[in-house]
Amino acid sequence: MHERPPNPDESAAAARRAIRWDALAAIIASLVGLLALVVAGYTAYIQRQQVRAQVWPYLQMGKDNAEGQYELIAVNSGVGPVIVRSVQVLVAGKPVESWHALQHLMGFKPAGEVVMGTLNRMVLAPGDKIHWIQFTTATDINAFVSGWQKLHAEARVCYSSTLGESWMLEYRPDSRTKRRTVSRCPRLPAAVQFDG
């Protein structure tokens, strides 16, 4: 039997076909790796959103006249802790340092007992309520809120979640509370913070 000598053109074509298969396999492996990265990134994003929902704080402020309680309150209505970073009460754009200073600006003299609290640097668990300022009579709280309104005073409370997301709450008893997301709470000097 007579064997034919190998054709150099056939050998080169076979080598080119083999190279093409190797290149195709490399491209497919790269695409599979890229798809795995996309799926992993999306999964991490979904997990982060779920964690955010599980630790979302929601601070609410308001006036409470229920059951003989005459007070301004702050309540965490969210599912995660509220971490209060700073509190300011502003009158004509200038910070007021305490309840006593605010009452002095109002010319307010309570007839009954007053219990004053602070929100500054507090952590409120879900459902926690802070009695920010309490009065023993409806007349006192109404006069106090009226004085607050006449001064156009505004409370600004910046708070964060355990994930570091932050919100600025702007409260006036005579209008709707405003809330906005902020990149981070400002670091305010003690002299401009409201300490109750």
C-alpha positions in Angstrom: 0.0 0.0 0.0 1.2 3.4 -1.0 0.8 6.3 1.4 0.4 9.7 0.2 2.7 12.4 1.6 0.9 15.0 3.9 -0.3 18.0 2.1 1.0 21.2 3.7 -2.1 23.1 2.9 -4.3 20.5 4.6 -2.1 20.6 7.7 -2.3 24.4 7.9 -6.1 24.4 7.5 -6.5 21.8 10.2 -4.3 24.0 12.5 -6.4 27.0 11.7 -9.6 25.1 12.6 -8.1 24.0 15.9 -7.1 27.5 16.7 -10.6 28.8 16.0 -12.1 26.3 18.3 -9.7 27.3 21.1 -10.6 31.0 20.6 -14.3 30.3 20.6 -13.9 28.3 23.8 -12.0 31.2 25.4 -14.7 33.7 24.4 -17.5 31.5 25.8 -15.6 31.0 29.1 -15.1 34.8 29.3 -18.8 35.4 28.7 -19.8 32.9 31.3 -17.4 34.6 33.8 -18.8 38.0 33.0 -22.4 36.7 33.4 -21.4 35.2 36.8 -20.1 38.6 37.9 -23.3 40.4 36.8 -25.5 37.8 38.7 -23.3 38.1 41.8 -23.5 42.0 41.6 -27.2 41.9 41.2 -27.6 39.4 44.1 -25.5 41.7 46.3 -27.6 44.7 45.4 -30.8 42.9 46.2 -29.4 41.7 49.6 -28.4 45.3 50.4 -31.9 46.5 49.6 -33.4 43.9 51.9 -31.0 44.8 54.7 -31.9 48.5 54.2 -35.6 47.7 54.5 -34.9 45.8 57.7 -33.1 48.7 59.4 -35.0 51.7 58.0 -35.7 54.3 60.7 -38.5 56.8 60.4 -38.5 59.7 62.9 -41.8 61.5 63.4 -42.4 64.6 65.6 -45.6 66.1 66.8 -47.8 67.5 69.5 -49.6 65.0 71.8 -52.6 66.0 73.9 -53.8 62.4 74.6 -54.7 61.1 78.1 -53.7 64.3 80.0 -50.3 64.3 78.3 -49.5 67.8 76.8 -46.2 67.4 75.0 -44.1 67.6 72.0 -42.9 64.1 71.1 -40.5 62.3 68.8 -41.3 58.7 67.8 -39.4 56.2 65.8 -42.1 54.7 63.5 -39.6 52.7 61.5 -38.3 49.2 61.7 -34.7 50.1 62.6 -33.0 52.3 65.2 -33.0 56.1 64.7 -29.5 57.4 65.5 -29.8 61.2 66.2 -26.7 63.0 65.0 -27.7 66.6 65.6 -30.6 68.8 66.7 -31.0 72.5 66.1 -33.8 74.9 66.9 -33.6 78.0 64.8 -35.4 81.3 65.4 -34.9 83.8 62.5 -32.1 81.5 61.2 -30.2 81.7 64.5 -29.6 78.7 66.7 -31.2 78.5 70.2 -29.3 76.4 72.7 -32.0 75.2 75.1 -35.7 75.1 76.1 -35.1 77.9 78.7 -33.6 80.2 76.0 -36.5 79.4 73.6 -39.1 80.2 76.4 -37.2 83.4 77.1 -37.4 84.5 73.5 -41.2 83.7 73.5 -41.8 85.5 76.8 -43.5 82.3 77.9 -44.0 81.6 81.6 -45.7 78.3 82.3 -48.5 78.1 84.8 -47.8 74.5 85.7 -44.8 72.1 85.8 -42.6 71.6 82.7 -40.4 68.6 82.0 -37.8 69.1 79.4 -35.9 66.4 77.5 -33.3 66.2 74.8 -33.1 64.4 71.4 -29.5 65.2 70.8 -27.2 62.2 70.4 -30.1 59.8 71.3 -30.8 56.4 69.8 -34.4 55.4 69.5 -35.3 51.8 69.0 -38.3 51.0 66.8 -41.5 52.2 68.6 -39.5 54.3 71.1 -41.0 57.7 72.0 -39.1 60.7 73.5 -41.1 63.2 75.5 -39.3 66.2 74.2 -41.1 68.8 76.3 -44.1 68.0 78.6 -46.6 70.3 80.3 -49.2 69.6 82.9 -51.9 71.7 81.4 -53.4 72.2 77.9 -53.2 75.9 78.4 -49.4 75.8 78.7 -48.8 73.6 75.7 -51.2 75.8 73.6 -49.4 79.0 74.7 -46.0 77.4 74.0 -46.9 76.2 70.5 -48.5 79.6 69.8 -45.2 81.3 70.9 -43.2 78.8 68.7 -45.4 79.7 65.7 -45.1 83.5 66.3 -41.3 83.2 66.3 -41.4 81.0 63.2 -39.1 78.6 65.1 -38.0 75.4 63.3 -36.4 72.3 64.7 -33.9 70.5 62.5 -33.1 66.9 63.4 -30.5 65.0 61.4 -30.6 61.2 62.0 -29.1 58.1 60.5 -29.7 54.4 60.1 -27.3 51.7 61.2 -26.1 51.6 57.5 -25.1 55.2 57.6 -28.0 56.6 55.5 -29.0 60.0 56.7 -32.1 62.2 56.8 -32.8 65.8 57.8 -36.2 66.4 59.4 -37.5 69.9 59.6 -40.3 70.3 62.2 -42.7 73.2 63.0 -45.9 72.5 65.0 -47.9 74.7 62.7 -47.0 73.0 59.4 -46.2 69.7 57.8 -43.0 68.1 58.8 -40.4 68.0 55.9 -37.9 65.2 55.5 -35.1 64.9 53.0 -32.3 62.5 52.4 -28.8 64.0 53.0 -25.4 62.5 52.1 -24.4 62.7 55.8 -25.4 64.7 58.9 -23.4 67.9 59.5 -20.9 68.0 62.3 -22.1 70.9 64.3 -20.2 72.6 67.1 -21.9 72.2 70.5 -22.6 76.0 70.7 -25.1 75.7 67.9 -26.8 72.5 68.9 -30.0 72.4 70.9 -29.5 70.4 74.1 -32.9 70.8 75.7 
